[in-house]
Amino acid sequence: MEFIRLFNRGKFFEAHEILESLWKETAGPERDFLKGLIQIAAAFVHIQKGTPRGARELFKTASSHFKKHPSPYKDVNTQKFLAEVERSLTAGGNFPRIKLEVK
């Protein structure tokens, strides 16, 4: 998936844009899941721009979307991913590189 490749390379804005078009065409539980991924990518865009407050707000919203689904969902260990994202967002802008892993 192109989103994962871009996300893992730190191209968060581009990853967000790729998934947004797919999200608009999706319905049901998958739509919530995609929205969560989009919001996490957008949270990292905020970090890159130096606006961590916006990142934290998007993370909270994204977390609520992921928590609606069992982990793993769509081959993504959402619990592990959310924990890594949360650590990254609390690192104050010097976030470690995280990877979105799928089976």
Backbone as a chain_set.jsonl record, in Angstrom:
{"seq": "MEFIRLFNRGKFFEAHEILESLWKETAGPERDFLKGLIQIAAAFVHIQKGTPRGARELFKTASSHFKKHPSPYKDVNTQKFLAEVERSLTAGGNFPRIKLEVK", "coords": {"N": [[0.837, -1.174, 0.0], [0.606, 2.15, -0.877], [0.286, 4.249, 0.95], [1.445, 3.245, 3.332], [4.138, 2.945, 2.598], [4.867, 5.634, 2.092], [4.268, 6.806, 4.606], [6.06, 5.442, 6.3], [8.416, 6.444, 5.356], [8.415, 8.95, 6.321], [6.952, 10.792, 4.952], [4.505, 12.307, 5.578], [2.426, 14.14, 4.89], [1.993, 13.547, 2.187], [1.254, 10.866, 2.434], [-1.13, 11.147, 3.839], [-2.687, 12.476, 1.898], [-2.9, 10.51, -0.124], [-4.448, 8.499, 1.114], [-6.785, 9.839, 1.684], [-8.412, 10.118, -0.602], [-9.175, 7.46, -1.032], [-10.537, 6.983, 1.352], [-12.807, 8.589, 1.08], [-14.317, 7.091, -0.668], [-15.061, 4.87, 0.718], [-17.016, 2.885, 2.988], [-18.662, 2.118, 6.135], [-17.095, 0.13, 8.787], [-14.449, 0.082, 7.857], [-14.069, 2.634, 6.891], [-13.881, 4.242, 9.217], [-11.499, 3.221, 10.234], [-9.643, 3.937, 8.205], [-9.895, 6.693, 8.411], [-8.76, 7.095, 10.919], [-6.066, 6.405, 10.358], [-5.46, 8.434, 8.508], [-5.718, 10.674, 10.145], [-3.652, 10.244, 11.965], [-1.411, 10.446, 10.306], [-1.75, 13.138, 9.638], [-1.363, 14.222, 12.166], [1.387, 13.885, 12.472], [2.232, 15.59, 10.485], [1.614, 17.997, 11.708], [3.492, 17.878, 13.797], [5.87, 18.049, 12.302], [5.575, 20.637, 11.398], [5.843, 22.032, 13.686], [3.742, 22.296, 15.482], [2.734, 20.924, 18.023], [0.472, 20.768, 19.658], [-1.796, 20.606, 17.991], [-1.189, 18.154, 16.893], [-1.475, 16.406, 19.079], [-4.23, 16.621, 19.554], [-5.324, 15.554, 17.162], [-4.32, 12.972, 17.401], [-5.757, 12.002, 19.606], [-8.341, 11.905, 18.539], [-7.919, 10.122, 16.394], [-7.216, 7.829, 17.819], [-9.652, 7.159, 18.975], [-11.033, 6.258, 16.757], [-9.585, 3.954, 16.045], [-9.98, 2.37, 18.294], [-12.463, 1.326, 17.993], [-12.252, -1.006, 16.666], [-11.13, -4.428, 16.632], [-7.819, -5.471, 17.556], [-5.38, -7.245, 15.837], [-6.359, -5.172, 13.025], [-7.278, -5.244, 9.708], [-4.809, -6.341, 9.153], [-3.109, -4.723, 10.633], [-1.467, -4.097, 13.609], [-3.085, -2.438, 15.678], [-3.06, -1.643, 18.382], [-0.32, -1.735, 19.14], [0.71, 0.062, 17.264], [-0.643, 2.462, 17.972], [0.473, 2.84, 20.532], [3.162, 3.287, 19.878], [2.907, 5.614, 18.344], [1.889, 7.363, 20.28], [4.097, 7.509, 22.064], [5.881, 8.745, 20.334], [4.645, 11.227, 19.893], [4.78, 12.367, 22.396], [7.393, 12.937, 22.666], [8.177, 15.478, 22.214], [8.702, 16.73, 19.68], [11.123, 15.721, 18.876], [10.698, 13.206, 17.777], [10.94, 9.644, 17.639], [11.557, 7.642, 14.739], [8.831, 5.957, 13.507], [7.304, 2.925, 12.455], [4.776, 1.775, 10.361], [3.49, -1.264, 10.507], [2.49, -4.128, 8.715], [0.972, -7.363, 8.373]], "CA": [[0.0, 0.0, 0.0], [1.406, 3.369, -1.036], [0.212, 5.004, 2.2], [2.42, 2.703, 4.287], [5.479, 3.289, 2.106], [5.084, 7.066, 2.323], [4.263, 7.038, 6.047], [7.302, 4.921, 6.873], [9.522, 7.308, 4.897], [8.248, 10.267, 6.92], [6.223, 11.648, 4.005], [3.194, 12.228, 6.207], [1.417, 14.874, 4.122], [1.711, 12.766, 0.985], [0.514, 9.676, 2.871], [-2.473, 11.629, 4.155], [-3.387, 12.768, 0.645], [-3.174, 9.244, -0.815], [-5.546, 7.773, 1.76], [-8.016, 10.618, 1.743], [-9.279, 9.798, -1.743], [-9.73, 6.131, -0.772], [-11.465, 7.131, 2.473], [-14.055, 9.166, 0.581], [-15.047, 6.061, -1.412], [-15.227, 3.718, 1.597], [-18.103, 2.984, 3.962], [-18.647, 1.154, 7.225], [-15.981, 0.107, 9.738], [-13.171, 0.399, 7.201], [-13.987, 4.094, 6.769], [-13.344, 4.732, 10.499], [-10.089, 2.807, 10.312], [-8.88, 4.8, 7.303], [-9.894, 8.044, 8.975], [-7.752, 7.088, 11.973], [-4.737, 6.465, 9.726], [-5.315, 9.776, 7.939], [-5.515, 11.622, 11.24], [-2.31, 10.055, 12.527], [-0.488, 11.079, 9.357], [-1.909, 14.587, 9.804], [-0.731, 14.578, 13.443], [2.826, 14.014, 12.239], [2.421, 16.83, 9.72], [1.651, 19.047, 12.73], [4.797, 17.801, 14.473], [6.866, 18.578, 11.37], [5.375, 22.088, 11.305], [6.088, 22.637, 14.988], [2.489, 22.552, 16.209], [2.439, 19.675, 18.719], [-0.879, 20.763, 20.232], [-2.668, 20.062, 16.951], [-0.866, 16.728, 16.759], [-2.086, 15.674, 20.195], [-5.685, 16.58, 19.35], [-5.595, 14.582, 16.101], [-4.033, 11.643, 17.921], [-6.894, 11.589, 20.44], [-9.441, 11.555, 17.648], [-7.532, 8.904, 15.677], [-7.287, 6.715, 18.772], [-11.048, 6.754, 19.141], [-11.419, 5.486, 15.569], [-8.954, 2.637, 16.12], [-10.514, 1.599, 19.417], [-13.726, 0.724, 17.563], [-11.925, -2.238, 15.958], [-10.199, -5.32, 17.332], [-6.438, -5.43, 17.072], [-5.121, -6.445, 14.638], [-7.432, -4.88, 12.086], [-6.706, -5.097, 8.349], [-3.402, -6.75, 9.29], [-2.338, -3.719, 11.371], [-1.558, -4.212, 15.06], [-3.437, -1.063, 16.027], [-2.631, -1.338, 19.75], [1.115, -1.451, 19.113], [0.902, 1.279, 16.482], [-1.058, 3.602, 18.79], [1.452, 3.025, 21.597], [4.343, 3.905, 19.269], [2.554, 6.986, 17.977], [1.793, 8.147, 21.516], [5.474, 7.779, 22.499], [6.46, 9.705, 19.402], [4.044, 12.544, 20.088], [5.188, 12.924, 23.689], [8.837, 13.174, 22.633], [8.412, 16.909, 22.071], [9.229, 17.154, 18.387], [12.26, 14.864, 18.525], [10.081, 11.896, 17.812], [11.64, 8.578, 16.942], [10.92, 7.166, 13.502], [8.001, 4.782, 13.745], [6.939, 2.202, 11.239], [3.47, 1.129, 10.295], [3.765, -2.632, 10.067], [1.354, -4.997, 8.376], [1.36, -8.776, 8.202]], "C": [[0.885, 1.242, 0.0], [1.405, 4.207, 0.236], [1.301, 4.546, 3.167], [3.837, 3.068, 3.87], [5.791, 4.76, 2.396], [5.166, 7.382, 3.819], [5.595, 6.618, 6.659], [8.533, 5.699, 6.429], [9.429, 8.713, 5.472], [7.569, 11.274, 6.014], [4.757, 11.681, 4.438], [2.111, 12.971, 5.43], [1.008, 14.079, 2.889], [0.905, 11.507, 1.321], [-0.942, 10.042, 3.161], [-3.278, 11.845, 2.879], [-3.785, 11.49, -0.105], [-4.4, 8.559, -0.214], [-6.857, 8.533, 1.739], [-8.955, 10.297, 0.583], [-9.925, 8.417, -1.569], [-10.801, 6.2, 0.314], [-12.825, 7.644, 1.994], [-14.928, 8.134, -0.135], [-15.402, 4.847, -0.557], [-16.365, 3.963, 2.585], [-17.875, 1.987, 5.091], [-17.418, 1.236, 8.11], [-14.633, 0.468, 9.104], [-12.979, 1.907, 7.066], [-13.418, 4.71, 8.05], [-11.856, 4.422, 10.623], [-9.219, 3.712, 9.437], [-8.808, 6.221, 7.829], [-8.864, 8.146, 10.099], [-6.343, 7.17, 11.409], [-4.463, 7.854, 9.149], [-5.007, 10.78, 9.045], [-4.146, 11.46, 11.896], [-1.259, 10.652, 11.594], [-0.552, 12.595, 9.496], [-1.293, 15.059, 11.123], [0.77, 14.756, 13.259], [3.155, 15.204, 11.343], [2.486, 17.999, 10.698], [2.989, 19.054, 13.462], [5.877, 18.405, 13.578], [6.77, 20.092, 11.253], [5.595, 22.798, 12.637], [4.827, 23.004, 15.751], [2.041, 21.273, 16.931], [1.039, 19.624, 19.329], [-1.883, 20.181, 19.233], [-2.444, 18.574, 16.766], [-1.536, 15.922, 17.853], [-3.605, 15.559, 20.026], [-6.058, 15.555, 18.269], [-5.343, 13.156, 16.572], [-5.198, 11.126, 18.771], [-8.061, 11.134, 19.569], [-9.14, 10.258, 16.901], [-7.63, 7.685, 16.581], [-8.712, 6.228, 18.926], [-11.541, 5.955, 17.937], [-10.841, 4.071, 15.625], [-9.571, 1.767, 17.203], [-11.863, 0.957, 19.091], [-13.507, -0.65, 16.937], [-11.017, -3.118, 16.796], [-8.796, -5.143, 16.759], [-5.937, -6.859, 16.946], [-6.378, -6.238, 13.794], [-6.786, -4.583, 10.742], [-5.193, -5.348, 8.38], [-2.519, -5.707, 9.971], [-2.56, -3.947, 12.862], [-1.813, -2.802, 15.593], [-3.007, -0.702, 17.447], [-1.153, -0.959, 19.79], [1.382, -0.138, 18.38], [0.515, 2.514, 17.294], [-0.066, 3.879, 19.913], [2.713, 3.699, 21.053], [4.076, 5.356, 18.883], [2.501, 7.864, 19.224], [3.179, 8.481, 22.065], [6.118, 8.842, 21.621], [5.933, 11.109, 19.651], [4.439, 13.182, 21.409], [6.681, 13.223, 23.735], [9.172, 14.624, 22.318], [9.039, 17.345, 20.766], [10.433, 16.353, 17.945], [11.783, 13.422, 18.504], [10.914, 10.853, 17.083], [10.871, 8.177, 15.687], [10.094, 5.943, 13.844], [7.659, 4.165, 12.412], [5.54, 1.635, 11.397], [3.712, -0.236, 9.706], [2.472, -3.369, 9.783], [1.88, -6.398, 8.211], [1.691, -9.057, 6.777]], "O": [[1.811, 1.351, 0.804], [2.421, 4.816, 0.57], [2.0, 5.372, 3.753], [4.648, 3.459, 4.708], [6.871, 5.079, 2.894], [6.036, 8.139, 4.248], [6.184, 7.359, 7.446], [9.582, 5.616, 7.067], [10.254, 9.572, 5.161], [7.605, 12.476, 6.276], [3.883, 11.151, 3.752], [0.988, 12.478, 5.321], [-0.179, 13.954, 2.585], [-0.008, 11.13, 0.587], [-1.864, 9.326, 2.77], [-4.435, 11.432, 2.799], [-4.883, 11.406, -0.656], [-5.281, 8.097, -0.94], [-7.927, 7.926, 1.773], [-10.169, 10.214, 0.774], [-11.09, 8.229, -1.919], [-11.844, 5.556, 0.209], [-13.867, 7.179, 2.455], [-16.147, 8.291, -0.199], [-15.988, 3.89, -1.064], [-16.638, 5.101, 2.967], [-17.002, 1.123, 5.007], [-16.768, 2.279, 8.183], [-13.784, 1.085, 9.747], [-11.852, 2.399, 7.121], [-12.57, 5.599, 7.984], [-11.066, 5.257, 11.062], [-8.178, 4.195, 9.882], [-7.775, 6.881, 7.708], [-8.176, 9.159, 10.222], [-5.513, 7.921, 11.922], [-3.36, 8.383, 9.288], [-4.135, 11.635, 8.892], [-3.55, 12.443, 12.335], [-0.316, 11.296, 12.055], [0.481, 13.264, 9.476], [-0.761, 16.167, 11.197], [1.361, 15.675, 13.827], [4.247, 15.764, 11.436], [3.317, 18.893, 10.541], [3.555, 20.117, 13.717], [6.707, 19.186, 14.045], [7.78, 20.76, 11.031], [5.539, 24.026, 12.706], [4.84, 23.918, 16.575], [1.089, 20.617, 16.507], [0.482, 18.54, 19.498], [-2.721, 19.358, 19.6], [-3.384, 17.821, 16.515], [-2.106, 14.864, 17.584], [-4.189, 14.518, 20.324], [-6.999, 14.78, 18.444], [-6.066, 12.236, 16.19], [-5.578, 9.96, 18.67], [-8.687, 10.107, 19.834], [-10.007, 9.391, 16.788], [-8.08, 6.624, 16.148], [-8.957, 5.024, 18.999], [-12.38, 5.067, 18.087], [-11.525, 3.103, 15.292], [-9.672, 0.551, 17.04], [-12.347, 0.123, 19.856], [-14.468, -1.382, 16.702], [-10.221, -2.614, 17.588], [-8.625, -4.717, 15.616], [-6.068, -7.624, 17.901], [-7.324, -7.024, 13.848], [-5.863, -3.773, 10.649], [-4.416, -4.658, 7.721], [-1.295, -5.801, 9.892], [-3.7, -3.988, 13.326], [-0.878, -2.069, 15.916], [-2.625, 0.442, 17.694], [-0.784, 0.038, 20.412], [2.19, 0.675, 18.829], [1.251, 3.501, 17.311], [0.21, 5.04, 20.215], [3.268, 4.586, 21.7], [4.929, 6.223, 19.077], [3.013, 8.984, 19.22], [3.417, 9.613, 22.488], [6.816, 9.73, 22.113], [6.696, 12.075, 19.621], [4.436, 14.407, 21.531], [7.18, 13.713, 24.748], [10.346, 14.963, 22.169], [9.851, 18.271, 20.764], [10.738, 16.307, 16.753], [12.377, 12.54, 19.124], [11.516, 11.134, 16.047], [9.657, 8.367, 15.609], [10.615, 4.986, 14.416], [7.722, 4.819, 11.371], [5.183, 1.087, 12.44], [4.095, -0.36, 8.542], [1.491, -3.248, 10.516], [3.063, -6.612, 7.948], [2.039, -10.188, 6.436]]}, "num_chains": 1, "name": "protein.A"}
